[in-house]
């Protein structure tokens, strides 16, 4: 009865829940492509690029004519009076008197145009706006690379956890076979009860470890869906894939010159260019500005409401037009412009320090990634050899046990050694993949994972 419970408990580990809803298959390539299109950070980075185009349009508008229409209607209950000298007083000569000028109603409708002829800040702004779009494009590229890195790491962690489950399943299968044999010997009076109990304990421990890994896989699946921007409730299938060593020869022979192609460096260089444009824009305050203006208006004045009334009804209508050329020459503003230029110089020097530190950091990452990848390859080769030896030891121990030449302890130790060596190899594969991703990032080739 106990044997049946053990076997049923272990077989239940292999049950698969079948959902009626759609299931999405996710390879690494599909996951990365989905993330680039749907992850919120990637979408926001593309929106920044789109917004940069609108910023360019805004700056370009300063070089185009500025046209405005205006209109007004005023009523003056009390007209402004002016004092006239007594010599003009027809009633009381020599006595100053007050006379009201103007009309009760005054209305006007017109249009005005202003065109910049020379404004250095406009020219500098146009160049800066185009560089801003390039800056956001580089930032979007860097954001995508960060997303690709996170998704790749999570995907391989998930994939290799599934391989650890396969290792446990293999161990459970081997242990169940041994349990079946030993329990049969015990029931026939040729075996020991303690041997049966020891294998039962091992099976239950393996069952617990497998359940923990299943929980970890579920959590990693949710993390993966979140990173790629997929709804958490969406069911996914990660296809079985044997993680092997790939050809990384080109990466290992790459030199530090690839650092100049890193998005981080290009982004800082573009930021430095923008600061220089900012400095030029401040310097533009020293330049004169020249603009052409023109206006036309149609006005009506009278002591009656002027709309829809003409001269025969006491309202006079007339048009007014002006054309002007405005020149503005800055002379002295209390050294404010000079102070702003020096502030920009400080910002540029601070950015240069950031750039130098970033280059050092990237060189360190590049060197560490090469060392880590080389070490991972060496360790994996050792672990693969160790797993092969552990398999042979288990086979020999199993034969010796059936012939009474080895104890159950020897058999369990051999099974544990094989299980641990397989897990060590699986962990080594994860370390290898993580090192490979870091080296791809360090050489600026992370986007190759999309191909």
Residue, then its C-alpha position, 0 to 999 in steps of 0.5 A: x500500500x505504501x509503495x502505491x502511495x509513493x509511486x502515485x505521489x511521484x507520478x503526480x509530479x509529471x502531471x500537466x495542467x491543460x488550459x483552454x485559453x490560448x498559449x503563446x510559445x516564447x523562444x528567446x528571439x520572440x521574447x526579445x522582439x516582443x519586449x522591444x515592441x511592448x515593454x513600457x520603457x522601450x515605448x516611452x523611449x520611442x515616444x521621446x524620439x517622436x517628441x523630439x521631432x515636434x521640438x524641431x518643428x517648434x524651433x523651426x517656427x521661430x524662423x517663419x513669419x509670425x502672423x496674428x489677428x487682433x480686434x477690439x471694441x471700447x466704450x468710453x463713458x468719460x472721455x479724457x479731458x485736456x487743458x488748453x491755454x486761455x488764448x484759445x478760449x473763445x468764451x473767456x479769453x485768457x482763461x484755461x479751459x478743459x476740452x474732451x478729445x475722442x469719441x465714445x466708441x472705438x473699434x479696430x480689426x487688424x492683422x500684424x506680421x513679424x519676420x525674423x531676419x537675423x537672430x543667432x539664437x534661432x540658427x543655433x536652436x535649429x542645430x540643437x533641435x536636430x541633435x536633440x532628436x539624435x540624442x533621443x534616438x541614441x537613448x532609445x537604442x540604449x533603453x532597448x539594449x537594457x531591455x534585451x539584457x534583462x529579458x535575456x538573463x531572465x529567459x536563461x534563468x527560466x530555461x535552466x531552472x526547467x533543466x534543473x527540474x529535468x535533472x530532478x525528474x531523472x533522479x526521481x525516475x532512477x530512485x523509483x526504480x531502485x525503490x521498486x527493486x528494494x521494496x520487492x526484496x523487502x516484501x520477499x524477505x531478502x531486503x531490509x526495512x531501513x533501506x526502503x525507508x531511506x529511499x522513501x525519504x529521498x523520494x519525498x525530499x526530491x518531491x519537495x525540491x521539485x515543487x520549489x523549482x516549479x514555484x521558482x519557474x512560475x515566478x520567473x515566467x511572471x517576471x519574464x512576461x512583465x519585462x517583455x510587456x505581456x499580460x501576466x495572465x497570458x499563458x506561455x510555453x518556453x520550448x525545451x532547449x538544450x543550452x550549449x556552448x556557442x561560438x564566441x571566438x569573435x567576442x573573445x578576440x575583440x579589443x577595447x576599441x569596441x568601446x567607442x561604439x557603445x551606446x553609453x559613449x555615443x549618448x554622452x558625446x551627443x549630450x556634450x554636443x548639446x551642451x556646446x549648442x547651449x553655450x552658443x545659444x547663450x553667446x547669441x545674446x551678444x548678437x544684435x537681432x533684426x526683424x521686419x514688422x508689418x500691420x494693417x488695421x481697420x478702425x471705426x470711431x464715433x459717439x454711437x455703437x460703431x458696428x454696422x454704422x457708417x459716416x451718415x450715422x456718426x461713425x467714421x471708418x478708416x484704415x491704418x497700415x505700418x511697416x517697420x524694421x526693428x533692430x535690437x543691439x545688446x549693450x550691457x546686461x550686468x555680465x549676466x550672459x557671461x555668467x551663464x556661459x561660465x555655468x555652461x562651461x562647468x556643465x561641459x567639464x562635469x560631463x567630460x568627467x562622467x565620460x572618462x569615468x564611463x569609459x573606465x567602467x566600460x573597459x572594466x566590464x569588457x575585461x571582466x566579461x572576457x575573463x568570466x566567459x573564459x573561466x565559464x568555458x573551462x569550468x563547464x568542460x570540467x563539470x561536463x567531464x565530472x557528470x560523465x564520470x558520475x554517470x559511469x560511477x552510478x552504473x557501476x555502483x548499481x551493478x555492484x549493489x544488485x550483486x551484493x558488492x555495494x551497500x545502499x549508502x554507496x548507491x544513494x551517494x552515487x545517485x546524489x553525486x550524479x544529481x549534484x554534478x548535473x546541477x553543477x553543470x546546469x548552473x555553469x551553463x547559466x554562468x556561461x550564458x550570463x557571461x556571454x550576454x555581458x560580453x555581447x553588451x560590452x562589445x555593442x553586439x547585444x542586438x544580434x540576439x534579435x536576429 
